Amino acid sequence: MCKPVIKWVGGKHQLLNELKKYMPKNFNTYFEPFIGGGALFFDLKIKKSFINDYNFELINLYKIIKTKPIELIKDLKIHKNNSEYFYKLRKLDRIPSFYKRLSKVKKASRFIYLNKTGFNGLYRVNKSSQFNVPFGTYKNPNYVDDSNILDCSKLLQKTTILNGDFENIKQYIKKGDFVYFDPPYVPLNETSSFTGYTDKGFDEDMQFRLKELCDYINSIGAFFMLSNSYTKYIKDLYQDYNLITVQANRALNCKANRRGKINEYIVINYKVNKED
Ligand SMILES: C[S@@+](CC[C@H](N)C(=O)[O-])C[C@H]1O[C@@H](n2cnc3c(N)ncnc32)[C@H](O)[C@@H]1O
């Protein structure tokens, strides 16, 4: 049993059945270059895989789960669920010289703790890469899920973990491999965009660069599946491929009347069996 270790904005938990329905039935190595919370990756439990994310803290966490799960669990047990402790731990990144010297295990442990006790499991940093989410006042946040950490550690043993831009994976993809892309979405309108995943954001040039990587994958006989918003921009950009419309829950909207279902695109470069 493996489930995502952290909560992540844009997590794909609710779309798992749709994604699995439209995946290719057979492939060699699995790639997920925008891993985030890794809802699909942890659900599929494919051993031969590459994962990547631009977020250093997140990738450090996965590397520590892979290599030092016991030390991580030990450190997680030290934390306390109160606001004074939360803000004390949160402010460690305000003193860069101190934060640099913190061990990678301590950084991973702090990351899980802040994610589970911070408001809505949000990861948001300011321009200086300082974590700035407030305390979430949850009664019993589960930040020491030791059995899940051990299971995920086992799964990650055959996974190559990369940290950087999504194009990092290009050199490793071969014919017959499968890549699932879940990038920051093209905004539906000016106010709905959430670009707080990294200090850089994800603009149209990056969406275009991602499409070029999809073209490359297609040209070498590998498979790709990509999630993105239901916008004319995405429809036009991926007009040479198969676009499937699926329904997802609207994420990140505090106004109750703006919640509910919303369309999303899944783009694939292969045919799906309609009877599935
Ligand atoms: C929509 S989220 C992925 C959610 C994930 N599928 C899940 O289930 O939790 C997008 C991810 O892209 C990452 N990201 C943003 N810009 C990136 C870039 N240029 N290269 C790689 N990853 C990037 C963010 O850090 C974030 O984790």
The ligand as an SDF file (V2000), in Angstrom:
LIG
                    3D

 27 29  0  0  0  0  0  0  0  0999 V2000
   -0.1940   20.3270  -10.9270 C   0  0  0  0  0  0  0  0  0  0  0  0
    1.2250   20.0730   -9.9040 S   0  0  0  0  0  0  0  0  0  0  0  0
    1.4090   18.3260  -10.0270 C   0  0  0  0  0  0  0  0  0  0  0  0
    0.4260   17.6270   -9.1300 C   0  0  0  0  0  0  0  0  0  0  0  0
    0.6280   16.0940   -9.0520 C   0  0  0  0  0  0  0  0  0  0  0  0
    0.1990   15.4280  -10.2640 N   0  0  0  0  0  0  0  0  0  0  0  0
   -0.1230   15.4940   -7.8790 C   0  0  0  0  0  0  0  0  0  0  0  0
   -0.8800   14.5330   -8.0260 O   0  0  0  0  0  0  0  0  0  0  0  0
    0.0650   16.0090   -6.7520 O   0  0  0  0  0  0  0  0  0  0  0  0
    2.5190   20.7760  -10.8530 C   0  0  0  0  0  0  0  0  0  0  0  0
    3.9440   20.5740  -10.3310 C   0  0  0  0  0  0  0  0  0  0  0  0
    4.8560   21.1370  -11.2750 O   0  0  0  0  0  0  0  0  0  0  0  0
    6.0130   21.6310  -10.5920 C   0  0  0  0  0  0  0  0  0  0  0  0
    6.7040   22.5590  -11.5080 N   0  0  0  0  0  0  0  0  0  0  0  0
    6.4730   23.8630  -11.7590 C   0  0  0  0  0  0  0  0  0  0  0  0
    7.2890   24.3280  -12.7280 N   0  0  0  0  0  0  0  0  0  0  0  0
    8.0700   23.2820  -13.1120 C   0  0  0  0  0  0  0  0  0  0  0  0
    9.1030   23.0960  -14.0860 C   0  0  0  0  0  0  0  0  0  0  0  0
    9.5000   24.0940  -14.8760 N   0  0  0  0  0  0  0  0  0  0  0  0
    9.6590   21.8550  -14.2100 N   0  0  0  0  0  0  0  0  0  0  0  0
    9.2790   20.8370  -13.4200 C   0  0  0  0  0  0  0  0  0  0  0  0
    8.3040   20.9380  -12.4630 N   0  0  0  0  0  0  0  0  0  0  0  0
    7.7050   22.1490  -12.3330 C   0  0  0  0  0  0  0  0  0  0  0  0
    5.4400   22.2310   -9.3250 C   0  0  0  0  0  0  0  0  0  0  0  0
    6.4190   22.2940   -8.3090 O   0  0  0  0  0  0  0  0  0  0  0  0
    4.2830   21.2420   -9.0000 C   0  0  0  0  0  0  0  0  0  0  0  0
    4.6980   20.2640   -8.0960 O   0  0  0  0  0  0  0  0  0  0  0  0
  1  2  1  0
  2  3  1  0
  2 10  1  0
  3  4  1  0
  4  5  1  0
  5  6  1  0
  5  7  1  0
  7  8  2  0
  7  9  1  0
 10 11  1  0
 11 12  1  0
 11 26  1  0
 12 13  1  0
 13 14  1  0
 13 24  1  0
 14 15  1  0
 14 23  1  0
 15 16  2  0
 16 17  1  0
 17 18  1  0
 17 23  2  0
 18 19  1  0
 18 20  2  0
 20 21  1  0
 21 22  2  0
 22 23  1  0
 24 25  1  0
 24 26  1  0
 26 27  1  0
M  CHG  2   2   1   9  -1
M  END
$$$$
